[in-house]
Amino acid sequence: MATLKKKERLCSRTLIEKLFHKGGSRSMAAFPLRLVYMLADSGAAEPSAQMLVSVPKRCFKRAVKRNRVKRQVREAYRKNKATVYGGLEGRDGASLSMAFIWLDDKLWPSSDVDAKVANLMQRLSEKLKSR
């Protein structure tokens, strides 16, 4: 549970389009991050969660800074993903797609990014349990 595997990354173009263009997705923010998520039925026996990180070029022109922010968010997600899987417990065949979108044009310390991601994951877990 302490790693971020390939199957946990959201790579499918159709799923990404569903997440952003079709109805049914929801969003919440904890500045400097916005979380867009969608719960669907995957048909698999165990619940799964997939994520992606997006840092717009308008926030950071240099790829080095964009990549740093993506690394920080992925690491924070990796540390806190157990809360999301806890919220998905009891939902057989549920699939969760998430996108973390960076909103600020300044770099943040990793501890602050970790706290914001943990906040978003906790709120998402509570919403999943209440549904």
C-alpha positions as CSV (number, residue, x, y, z in Angstrom):
1,M,0.0,0.0,0.0
2,A,3.0,2.3,0.3
3,T,3.8,2.5,-3.4
4,L,2.1,4.2,-6.3
5,K,1.7,1.5,-9.1
6,K,1.0,2.0,-12.7
7,K,-2.5,0.7,-12.4
8,E,-3.2,3.5,-9.9
9,R,-2.4,6.2,-12.4
10,L,-5.2,7.5,-14.6
11,C,-4.0,7.1,-18.2
12,S,-7.1,6.2,-20.2
13,R,-8.2,9.0,-22.5
14,T,-11.8,7.9,-22.3
15,L,-11.8,8.0,-18.4
16,I,-10.1,11.4,-18.4
17,E,-12.7,12.8,-20.9
18,K,-15.5,11.3,-18.7
19,L,-14.0,12.9,-15.7
20,F,-13.8,16.4,-17.2
21,H,-16.4,16.6,-19.9
22,K,-19.3,14.3,-19.0
23,G,-21.6,14.9,-16.1
24,G,-21.3,13.1,-12.7
25,S,-17.9,14.4,-11.6
26,R,-17.6,16.6,-8.5
27,S,-14.9,18.9,-7.2
28,M,-13.5,20.3,-4.0
29,A,-10.6,22.6,-3.3
30,A,-7.9,23.2,-0.7
31,F,-5.8,26.0,-2.1
32,P,-3.5,25.5,-4.0
33,L,-5.1,22.2,-5.1
34,R,-8.4,21.3,-6.6
35,L,-9.6,17.7,-6.6
36,V,-12.0,16.6,-9.4
37,Y,-13.4,13.1,-8.7
38,M,-15.9,10.7,-10.1
39,L,-17.2,7.4,-8.7
40,A,-18.2,4.7,-11.2
41,D,-18.8,1.0,-11.4
42,S,-15.8,-0.9,-12.6
43,G,-17.2,-4.4,-12.4
44,A,-14.0,-5.6,-10.6
45,A,-14.3,-7.5,-7.3
46,E,-12.2,-5.0,-5.4
47,P,-12.5,-1.2,-5.3
48,S,-9.9,0.7,-7.2
49,A,-8.7,4.3,-7.3
50,Q,-6.8,6.0,-10.1
51,M,-5.3,9.5,-10.0
52,L,-3.6,12.1,-12.2
53,V,-1.8,15.3,-11.5
54,S,-2.1,18.4,-13.7
55,V,0.0,21.5,-13.3
56,P,-0.9,24.1,-16.0
57,K,1.7,25.8,-18.0
58,R,0.2,29.2,-17.1
59,C,1.2,28.5,-13.5
60,F,4.8,27.6,-14.2
61,K,6.4,28.2,-17.5
62,R,9.5,26.1,-16.7
63,A,9.0,22.3,-16.8
64,V,11.4,21.8,-13.9
65,K,9.0,23.6,-11.6
66,R,5.9,21.8,-13.0
67,N,7.6,18.4,-12.5
68,R,8.6,19.3,-8.9
69,V,5.0,20.1,-8.0
70,K,3.7,16.9,-9.7
71,R,6.3,14.9,-7.7
72,Q,5.2,16.6,-4.4
73,V,1.5,15.9,-5.1
74,R,2.1,12.3,-6.1
75,E,4.2,11.7,-3.0
76,A,1.6,13.2,-0.7
77,Y,-1.1,11.1,-2.4
78,R,1.0,7.9,-2.0
79,K,1.4,8.6,1.8
80,N,-2.4,9.3,2.3
81,K,-4.1,7.0,-0.2
82,A,-5.1,4.6,2.6
83,T,-7.9,7.1,3.7
84,V,-9.5,6.9,0.2
85,Y,-9.3,3.1,0.1
86,G,-10.9,3.2,3.6
87,G,-13.8,5.3,2.2
88,L,-14.2,2.8,-0.7
89,E,-14.5,-0.2,1.6
90,G,-17.8,-2.0,1.3
91,R,-18.3,-0.8,-2.3
92,D,-17.6,-3.9,-4.4
93,G,-16.9,-3.0,-8.0
94,A,-16.6,0.7,-7.3
95,S,-14.0,2.7,-9.2
96,L,-12.8,6.1,-8.3
97,S,-11.1,8.5,-10.7
98,M,-9.4,11.6,-9.3
99,A,-7.5,14.5,-10.8
100,F,-5.4,16.9,-8.7
101,I,-5.1,20.3,-10.4
102,W,-2.6,22.9,-9.2
103,L,-4.0,26.4,-8.9
104,D,-1.2,28.6,-7.6
105,D,1.8,30.2,-9.4
106,K,4.2,29.8,-6.5
107,L,6.1,26.7,-5.2
108,W,5.0,25.4,-1.9
109,P,7.0,23.4,0.7
110,S,6.4,19.6,0.6
111,S,5.0,19.6,4.1
112,D,2.3,22.1,3.1
113,V,1.4,20.2,0.0
114,D,1.2,17.0,2.0
115,A,-1.2,18.7,4.5
116,K,-3.4,20.0,1.7
117,V,-3.6,16.6,0.0
118,A,-4.3,14.9,3.3
119,N,-7.1,17.3,3.9
120,L,-8.6,16.6,0.5
121,M,-8.3,12.9,0.9
122,Q,-10.0,13.0,4.3
123,R,-12.9,15.1,3.0
124,L,-13.3,12.8,0.0
125,S,-13.3,9.7,2.2
126,E,-16.0,11.2,4.4
127,K,-18.1,12.0,1.3
128,L,-17.6,8.4,-0.1
129,K,-18.7,6.9,3.3
130,S,-21.8,9.1,3.4
131,R,-23.1,8.1,0.0
